[in-house]
């Protein structure tokens, strides 16, 4: 058993620049449970296994069987070609961005650069940051890309998405999941033979229906119909500092231990990994390495907060795919261990987007604006109702539009203009709805101040209205202070726009 060694839009005033790379300090990332575990470990390391260990495959089978690896040579070559070309196109057009995320009231710049591509109108939120999809081509949507090559790249990624969906469904239908088992012989051969037809095929049916919340989370199709992919890129040699894996001594981490957030329950996560080919001199002599080979990228796995079961470090070679099936993402944690070469990945997810699509937020706006009426003679605006529940619902939607959508988009969504202007029109519409809701707030304040209302009626309105208004004011102060702080640092986000 291996024991490793130390080793110029004007829609909003905040639609501007939000600079600032920040040094990531380990203590800022450590939660209470993690801190207790580190204290318990002291100076020792937990054990972990690699393929060079005799017990590796048995451990995988018994404790990590819902992690499925599909090696590159089992995936159609044509798919490899178009996907890897898509990565290079996106890099060529400077479409990968580091995200500025917020953890425990502090800002951090992610070491990995990312872009979200997926169903039109979908968003994905992690670490208090909402990302907006660059839409991939879908029927019934008119999407203008800034360059024809970007259309080609997005088209390739939806083809990969369809392929990974088919593989995930097949894996979940197998009676005994085993990460070490490869799908061999005719199944793979038939898929390779049919791929020239598949690559020309239509998109998965009912992708747009993912906008509608469903209760049947046991459906295989629902748990594998990926609605977006989060693409990652990192060149380790360009990073001045990478965190060391803290529990097992696995070496440099590109992504820390985590569960993926904001996903449909028990949905599969599928990851296509492509590390750029390096020279032979980059390779470490395996006989000299104890633990995982630091030259290779790996995915690390461990059972969440378990110090008895050894972890795994699984090498990822160019073109390998792995699938976190069923509830693995909930019961286990994973990290990405950096190799020496630059690496791209495409992580396909079934995002829980019941409150994260344009269809949803436009529906919320429609609900709120139903309380606004226009006088047919004077065209004056007034409120239909001052009932407590109505006022509370409208003001809650008002906050949601401003802080979950408009500010989040202009915070770092403006960068997506490098790819497409698709989001600008819907965000302009959202701003118009927001302006109307601002006016509705002033109408409520005016009604409260009118003399014809009793003190009891005033107090009732204020009791439901004031907390939401206070929350709005505090959030605006927080955003303003945060932006001021960032403006003292380097303008990293929008220099090239």
C-alpha positions in Angstrom: 0.0 0.0 0.0 1.4 3.3 -1.1 2.3 6.0 1.5 3.3 9.2 -0.3 5.9 11.6 0.9 5.7 15.4 1.4 6.1 16.5 -1.7 -19.7 49.7 -24.0 -22.8 48.5 -22.4 -24.8 51.0 -20.3 -27.5 48.8 -18.9 -26.2 49.0 -15.4 -23.7 51.1 -13.5 -22.0 47.9 -12.3 -21.5 46.7 -15.9 -17.9 47.7 -15.6 -14.7 46.2 -14.6 -14.1 44.0 -11.5 -10.4 43.3 -11.1 -8.2 41.6 -8.7 -6.3 38.3 -8.5 -6.1 37.3 -4.9 -3.6 35.0 -3.1 -5.4 31.9 -1.9 -4.5 31.1 1.7 -5.1 27.6 2.8 -6.8 28.5 6.0 -9.4 30.5 4.1 -10.6 27.2 2.4 -10.6 25.0 5.5 -14.0 24.2 7.0 -14.6 23.0 10.5 -14.7 19.3 9.5 -11.5 19.6 7.4 -9.7 21.4 10.2 -10.6 18.6 12.7 -9.4 16.0 10.3 -6.1 17.7 9.7 -5.5 18.1 13.4 -6.3 14.4 13.9 -3.8 13.4 11.2 -1.0 15.6 12.6 2.2 15.0 10.6 1.1 11.6 9.1 -0.5 10.9 5.7 -3.5 8.8 5.0 -2.7 5.9 2.6 -3.8 5.9 -1.1 -3.4 3.5 -4.0 -2.3 3.9 -7.6 -2.4 1.3 -10.4 1.1 0.1 -9.4 -0.4 -1.2 -6.1 -1.5 -4.8 -6.0 -4.7 -3.9 -4.0 -5.7 -1.0 -6.4 -8.3 -2.8 -8.5 -9.9 -4.6 -5.6 -10.2 -1.3 -3.6 -11.7 0.3 -6.7 -14.2 -2.5 -7.0 -15.3 -2.5 -3.4 -15.2 1.2 -2.4 -15.2 3.2 -5.6 -17.3 1.0 -8.0 -19.4 3.9 -9.2 -16.4 5.6 -10.7 -16.2 4.3 -14.3 -13.2 4.9 -16.5 -13.5 4.7 -20.2 -10.0 4.7 -21.7 -9.2 6.8 -24.8 -8.8 3.8 -27.1 -12.4 2.8 -26.5 -13.8 6.1 -27.7 -14.3 6.8 -31.4 -11.3 8.5 -33.0 -13.4 11.0 -34.9 -14.9 12.2 -31.6 -11.5 12.7 -30.2 -10.5 14.7 -33.2 -13.4 17.2 -33.2 -13.4 17.6 -29.4 -9.7 18.3 -29.1 -9.9 20.7 -32.0 -12.8 22.4 -30.2 -10.6 22.9 -27.1 -7.8 24.5 -29.2 -10.3 26.8 -31.0 -11.7 28.1 -27.7 -8.2 28.7 -26.4 -7.2 30.4 -29.7 -10.1 32.9 -29.3 -9.3 33.5 -25.6 -12.5 32.0 -24.3 -11.2 30.5 -21.1 -11.5 32.8 -18.0 -10.6 32.5 -14.4 -13.6 32.9 -12.1 -13.7 35.3 -9.2 -15.5 33.4 -6.5 -16.6 34.3 -3.0 -15.9 32.1 0.0 -16.5 33.2 3.6 -16.8 36.8 2.6 -13.5 36.7 0.8 -12.7 36.7 -3.0 -10.6 34.1 -4.7 -9.4 33.7 -8.2 -9.8 30.1 -9.4 -6.5 28.6 -10.6 -8.4 26.9 -13.4 -9.7 28.9 -16.3 -13.3 28.0 -17.4 -16.1 28.5 -19.8 -19.7 27.2 -19.5 -21.3 25.8 -22.7 -24.8 24.3 -22.8 -28.5 24.7 -23.4 -29.5 28.3 -24.3 -30.7 30.2 -21.3 -29.2 27.9 -18.7 -27.0 29.0 -15.9 -24.8 27.2 -13.3 -24.0 28.5 -9.9 -21.1 27.5 -7.7 -19.3 29.2 -4.8 -21.8 32.1 -5.0 -20.9 32.8 -8.6 -23.4 32.3 -11.4 -22.1 31.3 -14.8 -24.1 31.8 -18.0 -23.9 29.3 -20.8 -22.4 30.1 -24.1 -25.3 28.3 -26.0 -24.4 25.3 -28.1 -26.4 24.9 -31.4 -30.0 23.8 -30.8 -33.1 23.7 -33.0 -35.4 26.7 -32.6 -32.7 28.9 -31.3 -30.9 31.6 -33.3 -27.4 31.9 -32.0 -24.8 34.2 -33.6 -21.3 33.3 -32.8 -18.5 35.9 -33.0 -16.5 33.6 -35.3 -17.5 30.5 -37.4 -14.9 28.5 -35.6 -16.7 29.0 -32.3 -19.8 27.5 -33.9 -17.7 24.5 -34.9 -16.4 24.2 -31.3 -19.8 24.4 -29.7 -21.2 21.9 -32.2 -18.4 19.4 -31.3 -19.1 19.7 -27.6 -22.8 18.9 -28.0 -21.8 15.9 -30.0 -19.6 14.8 -27.1 -22.5 15.5 -24.8 -24.7 13.2 -26.7 -22.1 10.4 -26.8 -21.4 10.7 -23.0 -25.2 10.5 -22.4 -25.4 7.2 -24.3 -22.4 5.8 -22.4 -23.7 6.8 -19.0 -27.1 5.3 -19.6 -25.5 2.0 -20.6 -23.2 2.0 -17.6 -26.2 2.6 -15.2 -28.1 -0.3 -16.8 -25.3 -2.7 -16.0 -26.2 -4.9 -12.9 -22.9 -4.6 -11.2 -21.0 -1.4 -11.5 -17.3 -1.8 -11.5 -14.8 0.9 -12.3 -12.2 -1.5 -13.5 -14.4 -3.1 -16.1 -14.1 -1.9 -19.7 -17.0 -2.3 -22.2 -15.4 -4.6 -24.7 -15.9 -6.4 -28.0 -19.1 -5.9 -30.0 -20.6 -3.1 -27.9 -17.7 -0.8 -28.4 -17.0 -1.9 -32.0 -20.6 -1.4 -33.0 -20.6 2.2 -31.6 -17.4 3.0 -33.4 -18.8 1.7 -36.7 -22.0 3.6 -36.2 -20.3 6.9 -35.1 -20.1 8.3 -38.6 -23.9 8.2 -38.7 -24.2 9.3 -35.1 -22.0 12.4 -35.5 -24.5 13.6 -38.2 -27.5 12.9 -36.0 -29.9 15.2 -34.3 -29.5 16.5 -30.7 -30.9 14.5 -27.8 -34.6 14.6 -27.6 -36.3 16.8 -25.0 -33.1 18.7 -24.0 -35.2 21.8 -23.8 -37.6 20.0 -21.4 -34.8 20.2 -18.8 -36.0 23.7 -18.2 -39.1 22.2 -16.5 -38.7 20.8 -13.0 -39.5 17.1 -12.7 -40.2 15.0 -9.7 -39.0 11.7 -11.3 -35.3 11.8 -10.4 -35.0 8.1 -10.7 -35.3 8.2 -14.5 -32.0 7.2 -16.1 -32.6 9.6 -18.9 -33.2 12.5 -16.5 -30.1 11.7 -14.5 -27.9 11.5 -17.6 -29.3 14.1 -20.0 -26.6 16.7 -19.5 -27.8 20.2 -20.1 -24.3 21.9 -19.9 -20.6 21.3 -19.7 -18.1 23.2 -17.7 -14.8 23.3 -19.6 -11.6 23.7 -17.7 -8.1 24.6 -18.8 -4.9 24.9 -16.8 -1.2 25.0 -17.5 0.6 24.0 -14.3 3.9 25.5 -15.3 2.3 28.9 -15.6 0.9 28.8 -12.1 3.2 30.4 -9.5 1.6 28.4 -6.7 -0.5 25.3 -6.5 -2.0 23.9 -3.3 -0.6 20.7 -2.0 -3.1 17.8 -1.4 -3.5 17.9 2.4 -4.6 14.4 3.5 -2.7 11.9 1.4 0.3 13.8 0.2 -0.7 13.3 -3.4 1.2 16.5 -4.6 0.0 19.5 -6.6 -3.8 20.0 -6.9 -5.4 21.8 -9.8 -8.9 21.5 -8.1 -9.3 20.9 -4.3 -11.4 18.1 -2.8 -15.1 18.8 -3.3 -18.5 17.6 -4.3 -19.9 19.1 -7.5 -22.6 21.6 -6.6 -26.1 22.4 -7.9 -26.8 19.1 -9.7 -29.9 17.0 -10.0 -29.9 14.4 -7.2 -28.0 11.2 -8.1 -27.2 12.5 -11.6 -24.1 11.3 -13.4 -21.1 13.6 -14.0 -19.1 12.7 -17.1 -15.6 14.1 -17.7 -13.6 14.1 -20.9 -9.9 14.8 -20.1 -7.2 15.9 -22.6 -3.7 16.7 -21.4 -1.4 17.9 -24.1 1.3 15.6 -25.2 4.7 16.2 -23.6 8.2 15.2 -24.4 9.8 12.0 -23.0 12.0 14.2 -20.8 8.9 15.4 -19.0 8.2 11.9 -17.7 9.4 10.8 -14.3 11.0 7.4 -14.0 8.3 5.3 -12.3 10.8 3.3 -10.4 11.9 6.5 -8.6 8.4 7.6 -7.7 6.6 6.6 -4.5 2.9 7.3 -4.8 1.4 8.8 -8.0 3.5 9.9 -10.9 3.6 13.7 -10.6 4.1 14.0 -14.4 0.6 12.6 -15.1 -2.7 14.2 -14.4 -4.9 12.2 -12.0 -8.4 12.3 -10.5 -8.2 11.6 -6.8 -11.1 10.0 -4.9 -11.9 9.5 -1.3 -15.0 8.6 0.8 -16.1 11.9 2.3 -14.6 12.4 5.8 -13.5 8.8 6.0 -9.9 8.2 7.3 -10.1 4.4 7.3 -10.6 3.7 3.6 -7.5 4.4 1.4 -8.0 7.0 -1.3 -7.4 6.4 -5.0 -5.3 8.3 -7.5 -6.3 7.3 -11.1 -4.1 8.4 -14.0 -5.8 10.4 -16.8 -4.2 9.9 -20.2 -5.2 12.1 -23.2 -8.7 11.3 -24.3 -9.7 9.3 -21.2 -13.3 9.8 -19.9 -14.5 9.0 -16.4 -18.1 8.9 -15.0 -19.2 9.5 -11.5 -22.3 7.4 -11.5 -25.5 7.5 -9.4 -24.8 8.9 -5.9 -21.0 8.8 -6.0 -20.8 12.6 -6.1 -22.8 12.8 -2.9 -21.0 10.0 -0.9 -17.4 10.7 -2.1 -15.2 13.6 -2.8 -12.9 14.1 -5.7 -10.0 16.3 -6.6 -7.9 16.9 -9.7 -4.1 16.4 -9.3 -2.0 18.4 -11.7 0.6 16.8 -14.0 3.3 18.6 -15.9 1.5 19.3 -19.2 -1.4 21.8 -19.9 -4.8 20.1 -19.7 -8.3 20.6 -20.9 -11.4 18.9 -19.6 -15.1 19.0 -20.4 -17.3 18.2 -17.4 -20.8 17.3 -18.4 -23.5 17.8 -15.8 -27.3 17.7 -15.2 -27.5 21.1 -13.5 -30.4 21.5 -11.2 -31.7 24.6 -13.0 -35.3 24.8 -11.8 -34.5 28.4 -10.7 -31.6 28.9 -13.0 -33.0 29.5 -16.5 -34.3 32.5 -18.4 -37.6 30.8 -18.7 -37.8 30.6 -14.9 -36.8 34.2 -14.2 -39.0 35.6 -16.9 -41.8 33.7 -15.3 -41.0 35.2 -12.0 -41.0 38.7 -13.5 -44.4 38.0 -15.1 -45.8 37.0 -11.6 -44.4 40.2 -10.0 -45.6 42.6 -12.7 -49.2 41.2 -12.5 -49.6 43.5 -9.5 -48.9 46.6 -11.7 -51.8 48.2 -13.5 -52.1 51.0 -15.9 -55.0 53.5 -15.8 -56.8 53.4 -19.2 -57.4 57.1 -19.3 -54.4 58.7 -17.6 -51.9 55.9 -18.2 -50.9 56.3 -14.5 -49.4 53.3 -12.9 -50.7 51.9 -9.6 -50.6 48.7 -7.6 -53.5 46.2 -7.8 -53.0 44.9 -4.3 -51.3 45.7 -1.1 -52.0 42.4 0.5 -49.1 41.2 2.6 -48.4 38.1 0.6 -48.5 39.9 -2.7 -46.1 42.6 -1.6 -43.8 40.1 -0.1 -43.7 37.9 -3.2 -43.1 40.9 -5.5 -40.2 42.3 -3.5 -38.7 38.9 -3.1 -38.7 38.5 -6.9 -37.3 42.1 -7.2 -34.3 41.0 -5.1 -33.9 37.8 -7.0 -33.7 39.6 -10.4 -31.2 42.1 -9.2 -28.8 39.9 -7.1 -29.1 36.5 -8.7 -29.2 37.7 -12.3 -28.3 41.2 -13.2 -25.5 41.8 -10.9 -24.2 38.3 -11.4 -24.2 38.7 -15.1 -22.5 42.1 -15.2 -20.0 41.0 -12.6 -18.3 38.7 -15.1 -20.8 37.6 -17.7 -19.8 40.5 -20.0 -16.7 38.5 -21.0 -18.9 36.1 -23.0 -19.2 38.7 -25.7 -15.9 37.1 -27.0 -18.1 34.1 -28.0 -21.6 35.4 -28.7 -23.9 38.4 -27.9 -26.8 36.0 -27.2 -27.3 37.0 -23.6 -27.4 40.8 -24.1 -31.0 41.0 -25.3 -32.6 38.9 -22.5 -30.5 40.8 -19.9 -31.8 44.1 -21.4 -35.3 42.8 -21.0 -34.6 41.8 -17.4 -33.3 45.2 -16.7 -36.6 46.7 -18.0 -38.5 44.4 -15.6 -36.2 45.4 -12.8 -36.9 49.1 -13.4 -40.7 48.5 -13.2 -40.2 46.6 -9.9 -38.1 49.5 -8.6 -41.1 51.8 -9.4 -43.4 49.3 -7.7 -41.3 49.6 -4.5 -41.8 53.3 -4.6 -45.5 52.9 -5.0 -45.6 50.7 -1.9 -43.7 53.3 0.1 -46.2 56.0 -1.2 -49.2 53.9 -0.1 -47.8 53.3 3.4 -47.4 57.1 3.8 -51.0 57.9 2.9 -53.2 59.2 5.7 -56.3 57.2 4.8 -54.7 53.9 6.0 -54.9 52.9 9.6 -51.9 52.4 11.7 -52.6 48.6 11.8 -52.7 48.5 8.0 -49.5 50.4 7.8 -47.7 48.2 10.3 -48.9 45.1 8.5 -47.4 46.2 5.2 -44.2 47.4 6.8 -43.7 44.2 8.7 -43.5 42.2 5.5 -41.9 44.9 3.3 -39.1 46.2 5.5 -37.0 43.0 5.9 -36.8 42.6 2.1 -36.0 46.2 1.7 -33.3 46.0 4.4 -31.9 42.9 2.7 -31.7 44.7 -0.6 -29.9 47.7 0.9 -27.4 45.5 2.7 -26.7 43.5 -0.5 -26.2 46.7 -2.4 -23.7 47.9 0.2 -21.9 44.5 0.0 -21.6 44.6 -3.7 -20.5 48.2 -3.7 -17.8 47.6 -1.1 -16.6 44.4 -2.9 -16.3 46.3 -6.2 -14.4 49.1 -4.6 -12.0 46.6 -3.1 -11.4 44.9 -6.4 -10.8 48.2 -8.1 -7.7 48.6 -6.0 -6.2 45.5 -7.6 -5.2 44.6 -11.1 -8.0 44.9 -13.7 -7.7 41.2 -14.7 -11.1 40.4 -16.0 -11.9 42.7 -18.9 -8.6 44.1 -20.1 -9.0 42.5 -23.5 -12.7 43.5 -24.1 
